[in-house]
Structures are given as structure tokens and as C-alpha cells.
């Protein structure tokens, strides 16, 4: 049985991803800090594991073949939480995945993680954390897919995508619902090679931009 560990399953993207995968009949291990945040999702195919990402969460990887790291410190926290979650927890997740022979690690990063110094000053701690977590994964020896979405919105799914960064900054956006769809696609279509992709709303189908 293939099982996917979703780290950050109660977050805004993680919860939609969890529901999408369960709707497709897939088996999910949902790693959350508080299981009550998933109380509205009922499925025999979901196993909930409670853990704090600042502690040891290696036990959650047992029996899984794929990992999606979609956890984040959130926009209202300080640089300390950014370091602990977006950097340290992400790096430890890659290490745990290596120990458990995970076949595919999918990381949700951010646009601008390739060049943090070029980002807005107030965003640089976050972008540095994402950059270093991505680099750690790239050098881990794991098969990986790194998704760097544009500015996130809560609009309804657009169902159209592009990996070409729009020249207009205001158009470099993507809905959280569409990111969840892209992640589900990555899980269902195991990567044949390591990939790093920026992702925005556009006019193409997922299979055109993710293959």
C-alpha cells in the first residue's frame, strides 16, 4: 500500500491537498500539531499523527513512500518561527525521509527562494529559510520535486497553470487550491528526475507544466 505523509496537513494548502487525495481514494498520513483541525475530514484512508515540528517527528514517516512538506510558520510569526519551521523542520524532514527510504519528497518552497537577496527586505529571512531548506533537500540524495509558487491567493481554483514567471509582478500569483491540485498531481505521478519549478496561474493544463 502506497501511503503519503503530508507534513502540515491542517494548513491552508495542506488541508485541501489532504481532502483531494482522500477523494481520489489515496492513503494519507496527516501530520498535524492539533488533530482537531482535521475534525471535519472523515476517511478510513486517513491516519492522523499529532506532533510538534520543533520536536522529533520521525515516527510519522514509517510505512510511507512519498512525503509532501507543506508546513509553514505563517505570515504572522517572527523570524524565530521561520527558522524553526521553514528551515530546520524542513531539513529534518529530509533527513528523516532519507532514513526511512522515502521514494519521492515534494517540497513547497516559494518564488524568490533561488535568490533571497533580491527579494523585499521584510521577506528575506523567509526566503533565506526556504533557499537553505531547498538546498538541503537537493543534496540529500532523495528524489525530489520542489514547487515554488507565486504569491498565494484564496480565490477559487483557476485550473490553469504556467511555470513561466509573468513579467508583471501582479500576475505572478496562484490560488492555494491550485497549488493543492499541483501537489496531488506530483504525488500521483512519481518524478523520474529531480525538478525545481516555479508555478503560477496561467492557461496550461497540469500535465503540460508538471511533466
Z-matrix of the N, CA and C atoms (Angstrom, degrees):
N
C 1 1.462
C 2 1.525 1 110.15
N 3 1.331 2 116.33 1 126.55
C 4 1.457 3 120.87 2 176.15
C 5 1.532 4 109.45 3 -83.32
N 6 1.310 5 115.91 4 127.10
C 7 1.461 6 121.11 5 178.36
C 8 1.525 7 108.49 6 -125.07
N 9 1.321 8 115.27 7 140.34
C 10 1.461 9 121.62 8 -179.56
C 11 1.514 10 109.73 9 -112.55
N 12 1.315 11 116.23 10 125.83
C 13 1.459 12 121.57 11 174.93
C 14 1.524 13 108.21 12 -88.27
N 15 1.328 14 115.91 13 122.55
C 16 1.463 15 121.38 14 175.60
C 17 1.519 16 107.98 15 -107.11
N 18 1.316 17 116.49 16 110.78
C 19 1.465 18 122.06 17 -179.99
C 20 1.526 19 108.02 18 -91.40
N 21 1.315 20 115.45 19 113.76
C 22 1.454 21 120.46 20 -173.12
C 23 1.517 22 111.11 21 97.13
N 24 1.340 23 116.17 22 36.38
C 25 1.471 24 121.34 23 -172.55
C 26 1.516 25 113.90 24 -70.50
N 27 1.330 26 118.42 25 -13.37
C 28 1.461 27 119.69 26 179.89
C 29 1.523 28 112.15 27 -99.96
N 30 1.329 29 117.61 28 2.18
C 31 1.458 30 121.08 29 178.25
C 32 1.516 31 111.89 30 -75.08
N 33 1.315 32 115.86 31 178.03
C 34 1.465 33 119.82 32 -174.55
C 35 1.527 34 112.69 33 -64.64
N 36 1.323 35 117.48 34 -38.72
C 37 1.460 36 120.50 35 175.73
C 38 1.525 37 110.02 36 -85.89
N 39 1.322 38 116.59 37 -42.46
C 40 1.456 39 121.16 38 -176.26
C 41 1.509 40 113.45 39 -58.57
N 42 1.317 41 116.80 40 -38.96
C 43 1.466 42 119.76 41 -178.56
C 44 1.526 43 110.85 42 -68.77
N 45 1.323 44 116.55 43 -40.18
C 46 1.468 45 119.46 44 176.99
C 47 1.522 46 111.09 45 -66.11
N 48 1.321 47 116.65 46 -38.88
C 49 1.462 48 120.32 47 176.71
C 50 1.521 49 110.85 48 -62.68
N 51 1.332 50 116.15 49 -45.76
C 52 1.459 51 120.75 50 179.17
C 53 1.520 52 110.87 51 -57.13
N 54 1.334 53 116.73 52 -48.14
C 55 1.464 54 120.43 53 -179.59
C 56 1.522 55 111.17 54 -64.05
N 57 1.324 56 117.02 55 -42.76
C 58 1.469 57 120.45 56 179.29
C 59 1.524 58 111.43 57 -58.44
N 60 1.310 59 116.22 58 -45.26
C 61 1.459 60 119.78 59 -177.13
C 62 1.529 61 111.32 60 -69.10
N 63 1.308 62 116.67 61 -39.15
C 64 1.467 63 119.80 62 177.08
C 65 1.525 64 110.58 63 -64.65
N 66 1.321 65 117.00 64 -38.24
C 67 1.463 66 120.76 65 177.20
C 68 1.525 67 111.63 66 -61.24
N 69 1.333 68 115.96 67 -27.51
C 70 1.462 69 121.48 68 179.09
C 71 1.521 70 112.31 69 -89.14
N 72 1.337 71 116.66 70 3.94
C 73 1.459 72 120.90 71 177.72
C 74 1.514 73 114.55 72 80.17
N 75 1.334 74 117.57 73 15.63
C 76 1.458 75 120.63 74 -179.61
C 77 1.533 76 110.68 75 -85.96
N 78 1.311 77 115.32 76 159.82
C 79 1.460 78 121.87 77 -178.81
C 80 1.525 79 109.13 78 -97.37
N 81 1.322 80 115.03 79 126.47
C 82 1.459 81 121.99 80 -173.46
C 83 1.521 82 110.55 81 -123.04
N 84 1.330 83 115.87 82 135.50
C 85 1.460 84 122.30 83 166.47
C 86 1.522 85 106.07 84 -105.68
N 87 1.311 86 116.23 85 112.79
C 88 1.461 87 122.00 86 -174.87
C 89 1.516 88 109.63 87 -98.08
N 90 1.321 89 116.22 88 111.30
C 91 1.458 90 121.35 89 179.00
C 92 1.527 91 109.00 90 -94.25
N 93 1.342 92 114.97 91 117.83
C 94 1.458 93 121.16 92 -177.39
C 95 1.523 94 109.39 93 -139.30
N 96 1.310 95 115.82 94 160.71
C 97 1.461 96 119.98 95 175.50
C 98 1.526 97 111.01 96 -81.98
N 99 1.342 98 116.39 97 -29.97
C 100 1.462 99 121.32 98 -178.64
C 101 1.523 100 108.57 99 -137.16
N 102 1.317 101 117.07 100 111.08
C 103 1.462 102 120.88 101 -176.26
C 104 1.530 103 113.19 102 -64.39
N 105 1.316 104 117.80 103 -19.99
C 106 1.465 105 120.35 104 179.13
C 107 1.526 106 111.90 105 -63.78
N 108 1.321 107 116.84 106 -22.41
C 109 1.457 108 119.92 107 179.29
C 110 1.529 109 112.31 108 -71.13
N 111 1.335 110 116.44 109 -10.09
C 112 1.468 111 121.20 110 175.40
C 113 1.521 112 111.17 111 -114.04
N 114 1.317 113 117.28 112 18.19
C 115 1.463 114 121.31 113 -175.37
C 116 1.529 115 112.79 114 -64.67
N 117 1.335 116 117.21 115 -20.38
C 118 1.460 117 120.64 116 -179.46
C 119 1.524 118 112.66 117 -89.16
N 120 1.321 119 117.73 118 0.26
C 121 1.467 120 121.61 119 177.48
C 122 1.526 121 108.45 120 -110.54
N 123 1.312 122 116.21 121 121.23
C 124 1.457 123 121.58 122 -179.49
C 125 1.525 124 109.41 123 -121.19
N 126 1.315 125 116.82 124 124.73
C 127 1.460 126 120.21 125 177.88
C 128 1.523 127 109.94 126 -164.13
N 129 1.318 128 115.52 127 138.52
C 130 1.459 129 120.38 128 174.36
C 131 1.520 130 111.84 129 -69.11
N 132 1.323 131 116.02 130 -15.81
C 133 1.466 132 120.57 131 -178.73
C 134 1.528 133 112.97 132 -90.73
N 135 1.333 134 117.29 133 2.80
C 136 1.462 135 120.48 134 -179.22
C 137 1.522 136 110.89 135 -112.36
N 138 1.321 137 114.89 136 128.45
C 139 1.459 138 122.29 137 171.95
C 140 1.517 139 107.51 138 -112.39
N 141 1.327 140 116.66 139 125.52
C 142 1.461 141 120.60 140 -179.78
C 143 1.523 142 109.49 141 -98.30
N 144 1.312 143 115.98 142 130.76
C 145 1.461 144 122.52 143 175.35
C 146 1.526 145 107.43 144 -118.84
N 147 1.324 146 115.87 145 121.26
C 148 1.458 147 120.35 146 176.57
C 149 1.527 148 109.52 147 -89.87
N 150 1.317 149 116.32 148 129.31
C 151 1.463 150 120.82 149 177.48
C 152 1.521 151 108.85 150 -163.28
N 153 1.314 152 114.96 151 150.72
C 154 1.459 153 121.71 152 174.56
C 155 1.525 154 107.30 153 -96.61
N 156 1.315 155 117.24 154 128.14
C 157 1.461 156 120.62 155 -176.02
C 158 1.519 157 112.98 156 -68.80
N 159 1.331 158 117.50 157 -9.30
C 160 1.461 159 119.30 158 174.29
C 161 1.519 160 111.21 159 -87.07
N 162 1.357 161 117.08 160 -6.22
C 163 1.464 162 122.49 161 176.22
C 164 1.523 163 109.22 162 -109.61
N 165 1.318 164 116.35 163 -173.64
C 166 1.468 165 121.77 164 177.51
C 167 1.527 166 109.06 165 -72.60
N 168 1.328 167 117.57 166 122.18
C 169 1.460 168 121.00 167 176.70
C 170 1.530 169 111.44 168 -124.78
N 171 1.327 170 116.07 169 24.36
C 172 1.465 171 121.21 170 -176.17
C 173 1.528 172 112.77 171 -65.18
N 174 1.344 173 117.19 172 -26.72
C 175 1.461 174 120.29 173 -177.44
C 176 1.524 175 112.46 174 -64.72
N 177 1.316 176 117.58 175 -21.58
C 178 1.458 177 120.94 176 -177.42
C 179 1.526 178 112.31 177 -69.52
N 180 1.324 179 118.33 178 -19.86
C 181 1.462 180 122.59 179 -174.44
C 182 1.526 181 113.02 180 -81.21
N 183 1.315 182 117.19 181 -14.08
C 184 1.463 183 121.05 182 -174.28
C 185 1.527 184 111.12 183 -60.87
N 186 1.326 185 115.69 184 127.54
C 187 1.452 186 121.03 185 176.79
C 188 1.518 187 115.40 186 81.07
N 189 1.335 188 117.86 187 5.07
C 190 1.465 189 121.13 188 -179.85
C 191 1.526 190 110.69 189 -100.07
N 192 1.319 191 116.01 190 151.64
C 193 1.462 192 120.37 191 177.53
C 194 1.534 193 111.95 192 -111.76
N 195 1.330 194 116.38 193 -21.45
C 196 1.458 195 121.92 194 -178.28
C 197 1.520 196 109.14 195 -132.05
N 198 1.332 197 116.34 196 145.27
C 199 1.464 198 121.91 197 177.04
C 200 1.521 199 109.19 198 -127.78
N 201 1.324 200 115.79 199 136.17
C 202 1.469 201 121.22 200 171.30
C 203 1.521 202 107.36 201 -119.04
N 204 1.327 203 117.05 202 119.04
C 205 1.465 204 121.25 203 176.76
C 206 1.517 205 107.85 204 -98.36
N 207 1.332 206 115.38 205 105.49
C 208 1.462 207 120.78 206 -178.11
C 209 1.526 208 110.26 207 -125.13
N 210 1.326 209 115.36 208 16.39
C 211 1.464 210 120.59 209 178.66
C 212 1.520 211 109.80 210 -76.43
N 213 1.325 212 115.12 211 152.79
C 214 1.461 213 120.82 212 176.39
C 215 1.505 214 110.55 213 -156.03
N 216 1.304 215 115.72 214 155.89
C 217 1.459 216 120.70 215 -176.91
C 218 1.521 217 112.56 216 -74.74
N 219 1.336 218 116.98 217 -20.35
C 220 1.453 219 120.45 218 179.42
C 221 1.517 220 111.85 219 92.70
N 222 1.327 221 115.03 220 155.70
C 223 1.458 222 120.19 221 -173.81
C 224 1.515 223 114.65 222 -75.59
N 225 1.337 224 117.21 223 -12.58
C 226 1.460 225 119.63 224 -175.90
C 227 1.522 226 113.45 225 -101.71
N 228 1.316 227 117.13 226 7.33
C 229 1.459 228 120.56 227 -179.21
C 230 1.527 229 110.02 228 -100.80
N 231 1.322 230 116.11 229 167.97
C 232 1.449 231 121.02 230 -179.31
C 233 1.512 232 113.08 231 -90.54
N 234 1.336 233 115.43 232 -177.25
C 235 1.462 234 120.88 233 -178.29
C 236 1.523 235 111.75 234 -63.50
N 237 1.351 236 117.17 235 -26.62
C 238 1.459 237 119.26 236 -179.65
C 239 1.522 238 111.06 237 -63.28
N 240 1.329 239 117.74 238 -45.99
C 241 1.461 240 121.14 239 178.72
C 242 1.525 241 111.20 240 -68.82
N 243 1.313 242 116.09 241 -34.13
C 244 1.462 243 119.71 242 176.85
C 245 1.525 244 110.17 243 -59.93
N 246 1.307 245 116.86 244 -44.19
C 247 1.463 246 121.07 245 178.87
C 248 1.522 247 110.79 246 -64.96
N 249 1.338 248 116.61 247 -43.76
C 250 1.463 249 120.52 248 -175.10
C 251 1.524 250 112.68 249 -69.68
N 252 1.332 251 117.36 250 -38.42
C 253 1.467 252 120.26 251 -175.15
C 254 1.524 253 111.95 252 -97.22
N 255 1.326 254 117.14 253 -58.34
C 256 1.463 255 120.99 254 -173.21
C 257 1.524 256 112.67 255 -70.36
N 258 1.316 257 117.28 256 -24.39
C 259 1.464 258 120.80 257 178.62
C 260 1.520 259 111.62 258 -107.18
N 261 1.327 260 117.09 259 -66.41
C 262 1.458 261 120.43 260 -170.58
C 263 1.520 262 112.58 261 -65.81
N 264 1.343 263 117.25 262 -47.68
C 265 1.464 264 119.69 263 179.77
C 266 1.524 265 111.19 264 -64.18
N 267 1.322 266 116.94 265 -37.95
C 268 1.461 267 120.24 266 178.44
C 269 1.523 268 111.23 267 -64.53
N 270 1.325 269 116.86 268 -41.71
C 271 1.472 270 120.50 269 178.03
C 272 1.522 271 110.92 270 -65.46
N 273 1.322 272 117.02 271 -43.24
C 274 1.461 273 119.78 272 179.02
C 275 1.525 274 110.98 273 -65.80
N 276 1.335 275 117.27 274 -34.65
C 277 1.462 276 119.88 275 176.94
C 278 1.521 277 110.89 276 -60.45
N 279 1.332 278 116.56 277 -41.39
C 280 1.466 279 119.98 278 177.06
C 281 1.527 280 110.81 279 -64.26
N 282 1.319 281 116.92 280 -39.83
C 283 1.462 282 120.35 281 178.65
C 284 1.526 283 111.13 282 -64.89
N 285 1.328 284 116.55 283 -44.20
C 286 1.473 285 120.38 284 178.01
C 287 1.526 286 110.53 285 -63.10
N 288 1.331 287 116.52 286 -39.81
C 289 1.462 288 120.76 287 179.30
C 290 1.523 289 110.99 288 -61.60
N 291 1.317 290 116.02 289 -40.32
C 292 1.462 291 120.77 290 177.79
C 293 1.522 292 110.51 291 -62.23
N 294 1.327 293 116.32 292 -43.51
C 295 1.459 294 121.25 293 -179.87
C 296 1.531 295 112.31 294 -63.30
N 297 1.337 296 116.24 295 -31.07
C 298 1.463 297 120.80 296 -177.09
C 299 1.527 298 112.78 297 -100.48
N 300 1.310 299 117.20 298 12.98
C 301 1.467 300 122.16 299 174.87
C 302 1.533 301 112.11 300 56.81
N 303 1.334 302 115.82 301 43.96
C 304 1.460 303 120.97 302 177.36
C 305 1.528 304 109.12 303 -66.45
N 306 1.333 305 116.04 304 136.94
C 307 1.463 306 121.16 305 -174.34
C 308 1.524 307 113.57 306 -83.83
N 309 1.346 308 117.37 307 -26.32
C 310 1.467 309 120.17 308 -175.56
C 311 1.517 310 108.12 309 -152.88
N 312 1.321 311 116.89 310 124.59
C 313 1.464 312 122.57 311 179.44
C 314 1.522 313 107.64 312 -114.89
N 315 1.336 314 115.55 313 121.20
C 316 1.458 315 122.02 314 -178.92
C 317 1.522 316 108.28 315 -109.62
N 318 1.309 317 116.70 316 120.23
C 319 1.463 318 122.67 317 -175.91
C 320 1.528 319 110.36 318 -111.34
N 321 1.332 320 116.05 319 128.27
C 322 1.460 321 119.94 320 171.44
C 323 1.521 322 107.89 321 -90.88
N 324 1.312 323 115.91 322 112.46
C 325 1.455 324 122.35 323 -178.11
C 326 1.532 325 108.66 324 -107.72
N 327 1.296 326 118.07 325 -136.70
C 328 1.470 327 121.04 326 -178.63
C 329 1.517 328 110.47 327 -156.73
N 330 1.312 329 115.34 328 146.77
C 331 1.456 330 119.76 329 168.30
C 332 1.532 331 108.09 330 -56.42
N 333 1.314 332 116.39 331 136.60
C 334 1.458 333 120.98 332 -178.44
C 335 1.507 334 114.27 333 93.73
N 336 1.328 335 117.51 334 -7.48
C 337 1.462 336 119.84 335 179.92
C 338 1.525 337 112.26 336 -69.01
N 339 1.320 338 116.66 337 -17.98
C 340 1.459 339 119.60 338 178.47
C 341 1.524 340 111.95 339 -75.01
N 342 1.341 341 116.79 340 -25.64
C 343 1.465 342 120.82 341 -177.39
C 344 1.530 343 109.55 342 -144.37
N 345 1.333 344 117.89 343 73.59
C 346 1.467 345 121.16 344 -174.82
C 347 1.522 346 114.33 345 -57.55
N 348 1.328 347 117.42 346 -34.32
C 349 1.458 348 120.53 347 -177.09
C 350 1.528 349 112.50 348 -65.61
N 351 1.322 350 117.07 349 -18.49
C 352 1.456 351 120.90 350 -179.69
C 353 1.523 352 112.49 351 -88.97
N 354 1.338 353 116.82 352 -6.83
C 355 1.451 354 120.68 353 -178.65
C 356 1.513 355 111.96 354 -83.66
N 357 1.340 356 117.15 355 170.63
C 358 1.468 357 120.88 356 176.74
C 359 1.522 358 110.70 357 -57.74
N 360 1.306 359 117.19 358 144.45
C 361 1.467 360 121.27 359 -175.12
C 362 1.518 361 111.93 360 -55.14
N 363 1.337 362 116.39 361 -41.65
C 364 1.458 363 119.24 362 -177.28
C 365 1.525 364 112.70 363 -69.99
N 366 1.329 365 117.33 364 -17.28
C 367 1.466 366 121.86 365 179.78
C 368 1.512 367 113.13 366 -95.95
N 369 1.318 368 118.00 367 -10.08
C 370 1.458 369 120.00 368 -171.44
C 371 1.529 370 114.60 369 -62.72
N 372 1.350 371 120.66 370 -40.00
C 373 1.471 372 118.15 371 176.36
C 374 1.534 373 112.52 372 -57.81
N 375 1.327 374 116.39 373 -40.95
C 376 1.465 375 121.95 374 178.33
C 377 1.525 376 110.73 375 -65.16
N 378 1.334 377 116.25 376 -45.91
C 379 1.459 378 120.18 377 -178.08
C 380 1.526 379 111.85 378 -67.63
N 381 1.334 380 116.68 379 -35.88
C 382 1.474 381 119.96 380 175.79
C 383 1.527 382 109.82 381 -63.79
N 384 1.334 383 117.10 382 -42.95
C 385 1.466 384 120.87 383 178.63
C 386 1.522 385 110.69 384 -60.50
N 387 1.319 386 116.68 385 -45.66
C 388 1.461 387 120.37 386 179.37
C 389 1.528 388 111.14 387 -64.77
N 390 1.319 389 115.94 388 -41.44
C 391 1.469 390 120.73 389 179.48
C 392 1.525 391 111.21 390 -59.44
N 393 1.319 392 116.24 391 -48.02
C 394 1.462 393 120.30 392 -176.68
C 395 1.524 394 111.63 393 -69.85
N 396 1.343 395 116.96 394 -36.03
C 397 1.467 396 119.90 395 176.05
C 398 1.521 397 110.57 396 -64.80
N 399 1.330 398 116.49 397 -41.45
C 400 1.467 399 120.29 398 177.30
C 401 1.530 400 110.81 399 -61.88
N 402 1.328 401 116.17 400 -44.71
C 403 1.461 402 120.27 401 -179.70
C 404 1.530 403 111.02 402 -61.96
N 405 1.322 404 116.25 403 -40.58
C 406 1.463 405 120.21 404 178.98
C 407 1.528 406 110.30 405 -61.22
N 408 1.325 407 116.60 406 -44.09
C 409 1.461 408 120.75 407 178.42
C 410 1.523 409 111.11 408 -63.96
N 411 1.327 410 116.91 409 -42.33
C 412 1.459 411 120.77 410 -179.05
C 413 1.521 412 112.30 411 -60.66
N 414 1.326 413 116.89 412 -30.64
C 415 1.460 414 120.80 413 -178.01
C 416 1.531 415 112.95 414 -99.33
N 417 1.324 416 116.23 415 9.81
C 418 1.468 417 120.44 416 -175.33
C 419 1.522 418 113.96 417 -80.95
N 420 1.321 419 116.60 418 -21.04
C 421 1.466 420 120.24 419 -173.94
C 422 1.511 421 112.95 420 90.24
N 423 1.334 422 117.74 421 -3.42
C 424 1.456 423 122.17 422 177.16
C 425 1.524 424 111.24 423 -79.37
N 426 1.322 425 116.36 424 153.85
C 427 1.462 426 120.42 425 167.80
C 428 1.521 427 107.30 426 -76.02
N 429 1.333 428 117.22 427 126.54
C 430 1.455 429 118.48 428 -172.54
C 431 1.525 430 112.85 429 -134.84
N 432 1.331 431 113.79 430 154.69
C 433 1.464 432 123.56 431 167.09
C 434 1.520 433 106.37 432 -129.41
N 435 1.322 434 117.04 433 120.67
C 436 1.464 435 121.86 434 178.48
C 437 1.527 436 108.01 435 -109.21
N 438 1.325 437 115.28 436 121.40
C 439 1.457 438 121.66 437 179.70
C 440 1.521 439 108.39 438 -106.81
N 441 1.325 440 116.80 439 124.95
C 442 1.466 441 122.25 440 179.06
C 443 1.525 442 109.25 441 -115.31
N 444 1.339 443 116.33 442 87.48
C 445 1.462 444 119.24 443 -177.38
C 446 1.516 445 112.48 444 -71.85
N 447 1.317 446 114.75 445 155.17
C 448 1.457 447 120.65 446 173.45
C 449 1.512 448 111.16 447 -72.75
N 450 1.311 449 116.87 448 -165.65
C 451 1.465 450 121.14 449 179.11
C 452 1.523 451 109.40 450 -58.89
N 453 1.321 452 116.40 451 129.30
C 454 1.462 453 121.95 452 -173.40
C 455 1.521 454 111.58 453 -86.12
N 456 1.329 455 115.25 454 140.64
C 457 1.461 456 120.90 455 175.87
C 458 1.529 457 109.00 456 -127.47
N 459 1.318 458 115.48 457 162.93
C 460 1.464 459 121.33 458 178.67
C 461 1.523 460 111.94 459 -101.52
N 462 1.313 461 117.77 460 18.04
C 463 1.458 462 120.81 461 177.92
C 464 1.527 463 110.86 462 -67.68
N 465 1.328 464 116.15 463 167.56
C 466 1.460 465 120.35 464 175.47
C 467 1.528 466 109.59 465 -64.85
N 468 1.314 467 115.29 466 156.06
C 469 1.463 468 120.37 467 -178.62
C 470 1.525 469 110.78 468 -55.61
N 471 1.307 470 114.75 469 132.70
C 472 1.466 471 121.77 470 178.92
C 473 1.531 472 110.44 471 -84.47
N 474 1.342 473 115.37 472 -32.09
C 475 1.467 474 123.22 473 179.44
C 476 1.518 475 113.22 474 65.17
N 477 1.307 476 115.88 475 20.95
C 478 1.453 477 121.51 476 173.42
C 479 1.519 478 108.49 477 -133.87
N 480 1.349 479 116.57 478 144.84
C 481 1.463 480 120.39 479 -169.77
C 482 1.523 481 111.48 480 -139.70
N 483 1.323 482 114.89 481 160.21
C 484 1.455 483 122.06 482 168.92
C 485 1.527 484 108.24 483 -153.42
N 486 1.313 485 115.72 484 149.99
C 487 1.465 486 120.80 485 173.73
C 488 1.525 487 110.83 486 -104.25
N 489 1.333 488 116.00 487 2.92
C 490 1.466 489 121.13 488 176.99
C 491 1.523 490 108.91 489 -89.49
N 492 1.326 491 117.82 490 120.00
C 493 1.449 492 120.51 491 -178.52
C 494 1.529 493 110.08 492 -66.70
N 495 1.332 494 117.78 493 122.33
C 496 1.471 495 120.11 494 178.59
C 497 1.520 496 111.03 495 -61.82
N 498 1.328 497 115.70 496 144.00
C 499 1.470 498 119.68 497 179.10
C 500 1.524 499 111.43 498 -69.39
N 501 1.325 500 115.94 499 -29.17
C 502 1.457 501 121.91 500 177.37
C 503 1.536 502 108.59 501 -85.88
N 504 1.317 503 117.01 502 117.09
C 505 1.461 504 121.40 503 -177.12
C 506 1.515 505 112.21 504 -56.79
N 507 1.324 506 117.32 505 -34.91
C 508 1.460 507 121.40 506 -178.79
C 509 1.525 508 112.53 507 -67.84
N 510 1.323 509 117.03 508 -16.48
C 511 1.457 510 121.21 509 179.37
C 512 1.530 511 111.93 510 -98.00
N 513 1.325 512 116.79 511 -4.20
C 514 1.469 513 121.19 512 -179.11
C 515 1.524 514 109.64 513 -84.73
N 516 1.340 515 115.12 514 62.89
C 517 1.460 516 121.96 515 -173.88
C 518 1.523 517 110.31 516 -128.55
N 519 1.314 518 115.48 517 165.15
C 520 1.463 519 121.44 518 173.29
C 521 1.520 520 108.16 519 -159.74
N 522 1.314 521 116.15 520 143.67
C 523 1.461 522 119.62 521 179.29
C 524 1.522 523 110.00 522 -75.51
N 525 1.314 524 115.14 523 150.57
C 526 1.463 525 119.72 524 175.53
C 527 1.528 526 110.80 525 -61.71
N 528 1.324 527 116.25 526 -34.71
C 529 1.465 528 120.56 527 178.17
C 530 1.523 529 111.05 528 -62.25
N 531 1.331 530 116.93 529 -38.08
C 532 1.464 531 120.24 530 179.34
C 533 1.522 532 111.60 531 -73.03
N 534 1.329 533 117.42 532 -34.55
C 535 1.466 534 119.39 533 174.89
C 536 1.527 535 109.70 534 -62.63
N 537 1.331 536 116.51 535 -41.81
C 538 1.467 537 120.24 536 178.30
C 539 1.523 538 110.90 537 -61.04
N 540 1.327 539 117.42 538 -40.04
C 541 1.461 540 120.84 539 177.82
C 542 1.528 541 111.07 540 -64.29
N 543 1.324 542 116.19 541 -40.95
C 544 1.463 543 120.22 542 179.70
C 545 1.521 544 111.51 543 -65.17
N 546 1.326 545 116.51 544 -39.19
C 547 1.457 546 120.21 545 178.72
C 548 1.526 547 110.90 546 -65.77
N 549 1.327 548 116.50 547 -41.85
C 550 1.459 549 120.06 548 177.36
C 551 1.529 550 110.60 549 -61.26
N 552 1.328 551 116.51 550 -37.59
C 553 1.462 552 120.87 551 176.73
C 554 1.527 553 110.40 552 -62.47
N 555 1.335 554 116.31 553 -43.31
C 556 1.466 555 120.57 554 179.52
C 557 1.526 556 111.44 555 -61.88
N 558 1.311 557 116.28 556 -38.79
C 559 1.465 558 119.86 557 178.84
C 560 1.522 559 110.27 558 -65.04
N 561 1.318 560 116.68 559 -44.29
C 562 1.462 561 121.50 560 -176.02
C 563 1.523 562 112.73 561 -72.77
N 564 1.326 563 116.51 562 -24.44
C 565 1.467 564 121.18 563 -178.22
C 566 1.533 565 108.01 564 -119.56
N 567 1.319 566 115.21 565 89.13
C 568 1.456 567 120.67 566 -176.38
C 569 1.527 568 111.18 567 -57.77
N 570 1.315 569 115.33 568 132.74
C 571 1.461 570 121.03 569 -175.79
C 572 1.525 571 111.35 570 -64.10
N 573 1.331 572 116.02 571 134.51
C 574 1.457 573 120.66 572 175.23
C 575 1.523 574 110.94 573 -88.82
N 576 1.318 575 115.50 574 -17.15
C 577 1.460 576 120.78 575 176.94
C 578 1.520 577 108.17 576 -149.07
N 579 1.308 578 116.82 577 162.50
C 580 1.458 579 121.25 578 179.46
C 581 1.530 580 110.04 579 -71.82
N 582 1.339 581 115.88 580 137.02
C 583 1.455 582 119.58 581 -176.95
C 584 1.526 583 110.90 582 -136.87
N 585 1.325 584 114.61 583 147.99
C 586 1.461 585 123.09 584 170.86
C 587 1.522 586 106.08 585 -130.09
N 588 1.332 587 116.47 586 118.41
C 589 1.455 588 120.15 587 -175.72
C 590 1.526 589 110.75 588 -132.17
N 591 1.326 590 115.91 589 133.39
C 592 1.451 591 119.68 590 164.41
C 593 1.524 592 107.05 591 -80.34
N 594 1.343 593 116.21 592 150.91
C 595 1.459 594 118.68 593 -175.03
C 596 1.530 595 109.98 594 -141.53
N 597 1.332 596 114.80 595 131.51
C 598 1.460 597 122.10 596 -178.93
C 599 1.523 598 108.73 597 -139.40
N 600 1.308 599 115.88 598 164.78
C 601 1.457 600 119.15 599 171.06
C 602 1.514 601 109.14 600 -71.39
N 603 1.329 602 115.02 601 138.61
C 604 1.453 603 120.94 602 -178.39
C 605 1.509 604 110.22 603 -157.59
N 606 1.329 605 116.66 604 -144.70
C 607 1.465 606 121.18 605 -173.61
C 608 1.529 607 113.55 606 -116.86
N 609 1.316 608 117.81 607 1.64
C 610 1.470 609 119.96 608 -174.73
C 611 1.532 610 110.80 609 -100.58
N 612 1.350 611 114.36 610 160.01
C 613 1.449 612 120.58 611 175.40
C 614 1.540 613 109.20 612 -80.06
N 615 1.333 614 114.84 613 159.26
C 616 1.463 615 119.14 614 -179.15
C 617 1.525 616 112.46 615 -57.86
N 618 1.328 617 116.82 616 -41.42
C 619 1.465 618 118.32 617 -176.83
C 620 1.523 619 112.30 618 -67.09
N 621 1.332 620 117.14 619 -18.75
C 622 1.452 621 120.41 620 176.94
C 623 1.526 622 112.23 621 -79.02
N 624 1.327 623 116.86 622 -32.46
C 625 1.466 624 119.75 623 -174.38
C 626 1.526 625 113.12 624 -101.32
N 627 1.338 626 117.68 625 -19.77
C 628 1.460 627 120.06 626 -174.88
C 629 1.524 628 113.23 627 -99.96
N 630 1.310 629 117.72 628 -14.29
C 631 1.475 630 120.13 629 -177.43
C 632 1.523 631 110.69 630 -77.73
